[in-house]
Amino acid sequence: MNSLDWTVLIAYFGVMVVIGLWSHKRVDDVGDYFTAGGRMPWWLSGISHHMAGYSAVMFTGYAGISYQYGFTSYATWAFPIAIGVGIGAKLFAPRLNRMRSRLHVASPLEYLKDRYNLTTQQALAWSGVLLKIVDVGAKWAAIATLLSVFTGITITQGIVITGAITAVYCTVGGLWADALTELGQFVIQLIAGVAMLVATLRHIGGISGIWNVWDEPALRHHGHPTAGPYTTVFLLAYLFIKTFEYNGGMWNQAQRYMATPSAREASRSAALSSALWFVWPLVLFFPMWVAPLLVHANKPDASDSYALLSERLLPHGLLGLVVVGFFSHTMAMCSSDANAISAVITRDIAPAVSRGARGWTTRVGLFAARITTLVFLGLSMAVATQVNSPTFKDIITVVIKWVAGLVGPIAIPFMLGLMRRFRRSGPTAALTSWALGLLAFYLLNYLVNDAVSGGVNLEYQIAGPVAVSLVLFIVIGWIKPEDTPERDAIIAKVDAEGAAEAAEAAEAAGAPGTKGAEGVEGGGGTDGAGDPLGHPKPATE
């Protein structure tokens, strides 16, 4: 990188801080901080949802997979996410939006106390927070790895720089700052990604290289959808897991659906994100697939291949823009995670462990949210320095094995608890599925893996825990049903389409319909007086 590249990078950081400060004016309470007051346009929510699913791991860990196996990186990662988010557009997005508007909650897990009980809420909250500290730590390590390739600074210095910039804008501006910076980051990545694709095509014979390049000996097997440890079983397992994770199972995506004004707009947001997942990763991945023809990776896992490719193909200025693209993806995901975790800690964990937290004023609650965001970012940055230790092994191991393997036991009670068909599953089903799912992860990844010759295949390491959790959640619900009128009322509020929603849908389809006051089958309206959770209706509603 030369002075021009550094100018681009520093200018980007400056814009992120300005957006954070501007967004600060739109945040008056925790509802604004965590869910944008339910006023976020569907298109902004959709772009934010999409961007919040990326990080620099794509340009390190998945670049290594692309370098070694080619098209497999798309077929077993982006494609399952696109399908899963598309499913969630009808299945989960509307319910998560109704959860905010009808139950008047600011945290994704806030409803769990009444849907199950306090113990279940705390179990999911604490385990999810600990997992996210490790997950976000891997993201910091990934961007620091790239930064070290381009600038020569140490990984620790890179972690501190990126974490500090992210802390400024996401702490002062909340979800509004996250979404607006993600919009800017999307534009930056659009320019950088297209520039990288054009530069790559110039070196492989132009547009015709897209279909002719696969005859090259180095890429002979790069066109296969599955390869190496990324088998068909892995693809199917990943599709199932990502359907939960990217529709709210890890909370930050849930906030995007909660932030839209209506359930219908939440569905449109998810549909936009799904479409982007189908198309945009193809643009980003293609240079990685053909990288063996252009560069020789130095690291055994080829995680440095995209950085080397960028240095070789791009002129200064554009190289700086690509580096900004690396930052943009990582900062988008990490800031959104920090906001979601802060919501869970301040709205769910703190009131359960501190009597004083239950009486926080609006101002104190907002201050606590910002402090919690800073603390979470600091802890994740500390973990980032240990990602390459024997415990975590490497960045891609943390992201694929730890996150994919552990998200199921945490997400299943939360996500399926919103649906009427699972109303019989109560606290016993939720806690048992959570606990034994985590135990299955430990057994498959450590005890059994060490005892079996050759170890347990990756697809079973990540699919086993979520399968155990799903089966137990459903079976125990039927063996020991714990549905009550109070729990059924909560489910009805988020599961049933209201009169206003039905009228909007009919109007959009061209059918006659009359808009009226929104009602809910079996669960009352949106009036705070009929709210089974007892939350007062916020002023932003």
Stockholm file with secondary structure:
# STOCKHOLM 1.0

chainA/1-541         MNSLDWTVLIAYFGVMVVIGLWSHKRVDDVGDYFTAGGRMPWWLSGISHHMAGYSAVMFTGYAGISYQYGFTSYATWAFPIAIGVGIGAKLFAPRLNRMRSRLHVASPLEYLKDRYNLTTQQALAWSGVLLKIVDVGAKWAAIATLLSVFTGITITQGIVITGAITAVYCTVGGLWADALTELGQFVIQLIAGVAMLVATLRHIGGISGIWNVWDEPALRHHGHPTAGPYTTVFLLAYLFIKTFEYNGGMWNQAQRYMATPSAREASRSAALSSALWFVWPLVLFFPMWVAPLLVHANKPDASDSYALLSERLLPHGLLGLVVVGFFSHTMAMCSSDANAISAVITRDIAPAVSRGARGWTTRVGLFAARITTLVFLGLSMAVATQVNSPTFKDIITVVIKWVAGLVGPIAIPFMLGLMRRFRRSGPTAALTSWALGLLAFYLLNYLVNDAVSGGVNLEYQIAGPVAVSLVLFIVIGWIKPEDTPERDAIIAKVDAEGAAEAAEAAEAAGAPGTKGAEGVEGGGGTDGAGDPLGHPKPATE
#=GR chainA/1-541 SS CCHHHHHHHHHHHHHHHHHHHHHHTTCCSHHHHHHGGGCCCHHHHHHHHHHTTCCGGGGTHHHHHHHHHTTHHIIIIIHHHHHHHHHHHHHTHHHHHHHHHHHCCSSTTTTHHHHSCHHHHHHHHHHHHHHHHHHHHHHHHHHHHHHHHHHCCCHHHHHHHHHHHHHHHHHHHHHHHHHHHHHHHHHHHHHHHHHHHHHHHHHTTSTTHHHHGGGSGGGTTTTCSSBTTBCHHHHHHHHHHHHHIIIIITSHHHHHHHHSSSHHHHHHHHHHHHHHHHHHHHHHHHHHHTGGGTCCCCSTTCTTHHHHHHHHHCCTTHHHHHHHHHHHHHHHHHHHHHHHHHHHIIIIIHHHHCTGGGGCCHHHHHHHHHHHHHHHHHHHHHHHTTTTSTTTCSHHHIIIIIIHHHHHHHHHHHHHTTSGGGTTCCHHHHHHHHHHHHHHHHIIIIIHHHHSTTCCCHHHHHHHHHHHHHHHHHHHHHHSCCCCHHHHHHHHHHHSCCHHHHHHHHHHTTCCCCCCCCCCTTTCCSCGGGCTTCCCCCTTC
#=GC SS_cons         CCHHHHHHHHHHHHHHHHHHHHHHTTCCSHHHHHHGGGCCCHHHHHHHHHHTTCCGGGGTHHHHHHHHHTTHHIIIIIHHHHHHHHHHHHHTHHHHHHHHHHHCCSSTTTTHHHHSCHHHHHHHHHHHHHHHHHHHHHHHHHHHHHHHHHHCCCHHHHHHHHHHHHHHHHHHHHHHHHHHHHHHHHHHHHHHHHHHHHHHHHHTTSTTHHHHGGGSGGGTTTTCSSBTTBCHHHHHHHHHHHHHIIIIITSHHHHHHHHSSSHHHHHHHHHHHHHHHHHHHHHHHHHHHTGGGTCCCCSTTCTTHHHHHHHHHCCTTHHHHHHHHHHHHHHHHHHHHHHHHHHHIIIIIHHHHCTGGGGCCHHHHHHHHHHHHHHHHHHHHHHHTTTTSTTTCSHHHIIIIIIHHHHHHHHHHHHHTTSGGGTTCCHHHHHHHHHHHHHHHHIIIIIHHHHSTTCCCHHHHHHHHHHHHHHHHHHHHHHSCCCCHHHHHHHHHHHSCCHHHHHHHHHHTTCCCCCCCCCCTTTCCSCGGGCTTCCCCCTTC
//
